[in-house]
Amino acid sequence: MSKILDGKKLAEILLAGLRREISRKKLKLALAVVQIGKNPASEIFVREKRKACQKVGISFKEYDFPKNIPSFRLEKEIKKIVRGNSGIIIQLPLPKTIETENILDLISKKKDPDVLSGENFVSFLEGKSSVLPPVAGAIKAIFKAYGIKIKGKKVAVVGTGRLTGFPAAVWALQQGAKVCVINASTKLPSRLTGKADIIISGTGKPGLIRRNWVKKGAVVIDCGTKRIKGKIKGDVDFSQVAKKASFITPVPGGIGPLTVAVVLENLVKLNR
């Protein structure tokens, strides 16, 4: 049976440290979260970010806009929100009628804890960013805490999304891993994951990663999140995969809470 990677516990430790720093330095920080339209998965993370901000002493502001808001009006509102807060997060995905990159690029470099603006993301790609995309930062933190080595390992990243798969793959490459990326068009993905020392999945497709996809002793990092009948599900068939993996993250309680904590850690770093 595999060892459970407790991201929730690590998140609490990180948040406690941030709370002490914010109090000691008397930092006055405000995090703005912008949501366009309704998205159940996004609402989960918005709620968790609000709770985390309350724990550490960061003001939390939520801005909700209708799905059909015109781009020009949204851009005008985002500019005002950027000016009035220490950091801003745009919950993705945005409606197809809105140019996502144009909106993200309105976030100034020092107010981008999600590392999503074009300038900041390029800086991350070049290895020059002072902060990591939150999912990459969470994976880094959990590997460090549990002594998991990634250099020289075969890593299979399932999913290519801007928030999870893409930054996770880039970070793994930067650490010297041998990375393969799997998307919806990949043929026989289980052949690739079955050879991997580490599997990182972030597709939002519950039960996608099954026991026969995983080699014995692999490390399995589940970044997937989907609400089904009121319960949060990950990408991994946990009960079966846990019998083969050496380490595994649960959902909920794994990468999710740690990712939220890293967002706040990034906010503090950008405002030191």
Sequence and secondary structure as in RCSB ss.txt:
>XXXX:A:sequence
MSKILDGKKLAEILLAGLRREISRKKLKLALAVVQIGKNPASEIFVREKRKACQKVGISFKEYDFPKNIPSFRLE
KEIKKIVRGNSGIIIQLPLPKTIETENILDLISKKKDPDVLSGENFVSFLEGKSSVLPPVAGAIKAIFKAYGIKI
KGKKVAVVGTGRLTGFPAAVWALQQGAKVCVINASTKLPSRLTGKADIIISGTGKPGLIRRNWVKKGAVVIDCGT
KRIKGKIKGDVDFSQVAKKASFITPVPGGIGPLTVAVVLENLVKLNR
>XXXX:A:secstr
  EE  HHHHHHHHHHHHHHHHHHHT   EEEEEEES  HHHHHHHHHHHHHHHHHT EEEEEEE TT  HHHHH
HHHHHHHHTSSEEEE S   TTS HHHHHTTS GGG TT  SHHHHHHHHTT  SS  HHHHHHHHHHHHHT   
TT EEEEE   TTTHHHHHHHHHHTT EEEEE TT SSHHHHHTT SEEEE S  TT B GGGS TT EEEE   
EEETTEEE SB HHHHTTT SEE  SSSSHHHHHHHHHHHHHHHHT 
